[in-house]
Amino acid sequence: MPSVSETNFSGLLHRGKVRDTYDIGEGRLLMIATDRISAFDIILPSPVPDKGTILAQMSKFWFDRTDDVMQNHVVGMADDEAALADVPRTGALAELPAQMRRRSMVIRRAERLNIECVVRGYITGAGWAEYSEHGTLNRQKLPEGIVEAQKLEPPIFTPSTKAEEGHDIPMTPSEVVDLVGAEMAVTLEEVTLKIFKVAQEYAAGRGMIIADTKMEFGLIDGELTLIDELFTADSSRFWAQYDYKPGSSPPAFDKQFVRNWLLESGWDREPPAPNLPADIIRMTRDRYIQAFERLTGDTFVA
């Protein structure tokens, strides 16, 4: 089917960088992953076909694999009749075309905590850039002599602010406490690292490395709940084990093709962003599909 850049159904609650979320009543939301792609916190004009379906299916896979560690907000995929047996077909869910159901998820509405729970198992990307310049990670001092892409043992919790616009800002432990309280700060770090460990061990059995990721949490009926997306190529950096060698970051199964092209294009990172060439879109889509298939063991179906 054609790329889905935007959806327009009844009850729009929020339009994010990638997901459109609708209120369908009784404390439930319909979250649709579009094919929008962002880089440097700006939505690009060129969608990546099937990207939203890949993200939704991968999130569901990981939510299922980690639900014994932490409850999550998923009721069911929009094409899962059994999971949605008790969900009234109202609003956007009733209007949703059949061909968009594999990219759509019915979730429980949560009170989101405004913190990005980032965890780094390897030092790369922005984390490596900070360490190279200041010898710190999230403004916390690290030992000297660490090399690019070195494994961090144990993984390090590096939370940041959850910004609706602009860049997320790294947070110190005291800033996290100020935002959510001391008890919740400890809980968020513990559960984020525990979920990451479960996923890391699983990925290793598939010949893959999860270098880093971000998670989001909210409260549902006062209970801490895992929300948004989980271990997707948008929220994580995946490497193949055979590509890995400390000293340089290997090719990632994410949108690095897009970032590299944008950096080389001379774009100043201010809107509007340029259109992406067809080959960059194709290569990005291929990497997302590879990430899905390598990690889940399933063949991707659009």
C-alpha positions in Angstrom: 0.0 0.0 0.0 1.1 3.6 -0.4 3.2 5.2 2.4 1.2 6.6 5.3 2.4 10.1 6.2 -0.6 11.2 8.2 -3.9 9.8 9.4 -7.1 11.7 10.0 -9.8 9.9 12.0 -12.2 10.9 14.7 -10.8 11.7 18.2 -7.3 12.8 17.4 -5.5 13.2 20.7 -1.9 13.7 19.7 0.3 13.7 16.6 3.9 12.9 17.4 7.0 12.7 15.2 5.9 9.2 14.1 2.6 8.1 15.8 -0.9 9.5 15.6 -2.9 8.7 18.7 -6.7 8.7 19.0 -9.1 8.5 22.0 -11.5 5.6 21.4 -13.2 5.8 24.8 -13.3 3.8 28.0 -9.6 4.6 28.9 -8.3 3.2 25.6 -6.4 4.8 22.8 -5.6 3.8 19.2 -2.0 4.4 18.4 -1.1 4.3 14.7 2.6 4.2 13.6 2.9 6.2 10.4 5.8 6.1 7.9 7.1 9.5 9.0 10.7 9.6 9.8 12.6 12.2 11.8 16.2 13.1 12.1 17.9 15.7 14.4 14.4 16.1 16.0 12.8 17.3 12.7 10.2 15.4 10.7 11.4 14.9 7.2 9.2 15.4 4.2 10.0 11.9 2.7 8.2 8.9 4.4 9.8 5.4 4.4 7.3 2.9 3.1 6.2 0.2 5.7 8.2 1.8 8.4 5.2 2.2 10.7 4.1 -1.4 10.3 7.7 -2.6 11.2 7.8 -0.4 14.3 4.3 -1.5 15.5 5.1 -5.2 15.0 8.5 -5.0 16.6 7.1 -3.1 19.6 4.4 -5.8 20.1 7.1 -8.5 19.9 9.1 -6.9 22.6 6.2 -6.0 24.8 5.2 -9.6 24.8 8.7 -10.8 25.6 9.1 -8.5 28.6 5.6 -8.5 30.1 6.8 -10.8 32.9 9.3 -8.1 33.9 7.0 -5.0 33.6 3.3 -4.6 32.7 2.7 -2.6 29.5 -0.1 -0.6 28.0 -0.9 -3.0 25.1 -4.5 -4.3 24.8 -3.9 -5.7 21.3 -3.0 -5.1 17.7 -5.9 -3.7 15.7 -6.0 -6.9 13.6 -6.2 -9.2 16.7 -9.8 -10.0 17.0 -9.4 -12.1 20.1 -7.4 -9.5 22.0 -10.0 -6.8 21.1 -13.0 -9.0 21.7 -14.2 -6.7 24.6 -13.2 -3.4 22.9 -16.1 -1.5 21.3 -15.6 -0.5 17.7 -15.9 3.2 18.1 -14.3 6.3 16.7 -11.0 5.8 15.0 -11.0 2.1 15.6 -14.3 1.8 13.7 -13.0 4.0 10.9 -9.6 2.3 10.5 -9.1 0.6 7.1 -8.1 -3.1 7.2 -4.8 -2.4 5.5 -3.7 -0.1 8.4 -4.4 -2.5 11.2 -1.0 -4.1 11.3 0.5 -0.7 12.1 -2.1 0.1 14.7 -2.3 -0.8 18.4 -5.0 -0.4 21.0 -3.5 0.7 24.2 -4.6 1.7 27.7 -4.4 5.4 28.4 -1.5 6.3 30.8 -0.3 9.3 32.7 3.1 9.7 31.0 6.2 10.4 33.1 8.1 13.1 31.3 11.4 11.3 31.2 13.2 9.4 28.5 14.7 6.3 30.2 17.8 5.8 28.1 20.2 3.0 28.8 23.6 2.5 27.1 25.2 -0.9 26.8 28.0 0.4 24.5 29.4 4.0 24.2 28.5 5.3 20.8 26.6 8.2 19.1 25.9 11.2 21.3 27.3 9.4 24.3 30.6 8.9 22.6 30.7 12.5 21.4 30.2 13.7 25.0 32.8 11.4 26.4 35.3 12.3 23.7 35.0 16.0 24.5 34.5 16.0 28.3 35.3 12.5 29.7 31.7 12.3 30.9 28.4 10.5 30.1 25.3 12.4 31.1 27.6 14.8 32.8 28.9 12.0 35.1 32.6 11.3 35.0 33.8 8.1 33.4 37.2 6.4 33.6 39.9 7.5 31.1 40.8 5.3 28.2 37.4 4.2 26.9 37.3 3.7 23.2 34.4 4.2 20.8 31.8 1.4 20.8 33.4 -0.1 23.9 31.0 -2.3 26.0 29.9 -0.6 29.2 29.8 -3.2 32.0 27.3 -2.8 33.6 25.1 -0.8 31.2 24.6 2.8 32.3 21.3 4.5 32.8 21.4 7.9 31.1 18.0 9.5 31.3 17.0 12.7 29.5 14.1 15.1 29.4 11.1 14.3 27.3 10.8 17.3 25.0 7.7 17.9 22.8 9.8 20.1 20.6 13.5 20.5 20.2 16.2 18.3 21.8 16.0 16.1 24.8 18.4 17.2 27.5 20.5 14.7 29.5 19.6 14.6 33.2 21.7 14.0 36.3 20.5 11.7 39.0 19.5 14.6 41.2 17.5 16.1 38.4 15.6 12.8 38.0 14.8 12.8 41.7 13.6 16.4 41.5 11.2 15.4 38.6 9.7 12.1 39.8 10.9 11.7 43.4 13.6 9.5 45.0 11.6 6.3 45.1 10.4 6.5 41.5 13.9 7.5 40.3 15.3 4.3 41.8 12.5 2.2 40.4 12.8 3.6 36.9 16.5 2.9 36.8 16.1 -0.6 38.1 13.3 -1.7 35.8 14.9 0.0 32.7 18.2 -1.9 33.3 16.3 -5.2 34.0 14.3 -4.9 30.7 17.4 -4.0 28.8 19.3 -7.1 30.2 16.4 -9.4 29.1 16.5 -8.0 25.6 20.3 -7.9 25.4 20.4 -11.6 26.3 17.7 -12.5 23.8 19.3 -10.5 21.0 22.7 -12.1 21.6 21.1 -15.5 20.9 20.0 -14.0 17.5 23.5 -12.8 16.7 22.6 -9.2 17.4 23.8 -6.5 19.8 21.5 -3.9 21.4 24.0 -1.0 21.8 21.5 1.4 23.4 17.8 2.1 23.7 15.2 4.4 25.3 12.0 3.5 27.1 9.0 5.4 28.4 6.8 4.8 31.4 3.5 6.0 32.6 1.0 5.4 35.4 -2.2 3.4 34.8 -4.4 3.3 37.9 -1.3 4.3 39.9 0.8 1.4 38.6 4.0 2.0 36.8 3.6 0.8 33.2 5.8 0.5 30.1 4.4 2.6 27.3 5.0 4.0 23.8 7.4 1.8 21.7 10.0 -0.8 22.7 13.3 -1.9 21.1 12.5 -0.6 17.7 14.9 0.7 15.1 13.6 4.2 15.9 14.3 3.9 19.6 17.4 1.6 19.7 20.7 1.1 18.0 21.2 -2.5 16.8 24.5 -4.0 15.5 25.3 -7.4 14.1 27.8 -9.3 16.3 30.0 -10.1 13.3 30.3 -6.4 12.5 31.4 -5.4 16.0 34.9 -4.4 17.0 35.8 -1.9 19.7 37.3 1.3 18.4 34.7 2.2 15.9 30.9 2.0 15.7 29.7 -0.7 13.3 26.8 -0.1 10.8 23.5 0.2 12.7 20.2 -1.3 11.8 18.4 2.1 12.0 18.1 5.4 10.2 21.9 6.1 10.0 21.7 6.2 6.2 19.3 9.1 6.6 21.5 10.9 9.1 24.6 10.4 7.0 23.0 11.7 3.9 21.6 14.8 5.7 25.0 15.6 7.2 26.7 15.3 3.8 24.0 17.3 2.0 24.9 20.5 3.8 21.5 20.9 5.5 21.7 23.2 8.5 19.4 21.1 10.6 16.7 23.8 10.5 13.3 23.3 8.9 12.4 22.7 6.2 14.4 19.5 5.7 15.3 18.3 2.2 13.6 15.5 0.4 15.4 12.1 0.7 16.7 10.4 -2.5 15.0 7.2 -3.4 18.0 5.0 -2.7 18.4 6.4 0.8 14.7 5.6 1.5 15.1 2.1 0.1 18.2 1.4 2.1 16.6 2.7 5.3 13.6 0.5 4.7 15.8 -2.5 4.1 17.7 -2.0 7.4 14.5 -1.7 9.3 13.2 -4.9 7.8 16.5 -6.6 8.5 16.4 -5.5 12.2 12.8 -6.9 12.5 13.6 -10.2 10.9 17.0 -10.8 12.6 15.6 -10.1 16.0 12.1 -11.7 15.8 12.9 -14.6 13.5 9.8 -13.8 11.5 9.5 -12.7 7.9 8.2 -9.2 7.6 4.7 -8.9 6.1 3.6 -5.4 5.2 
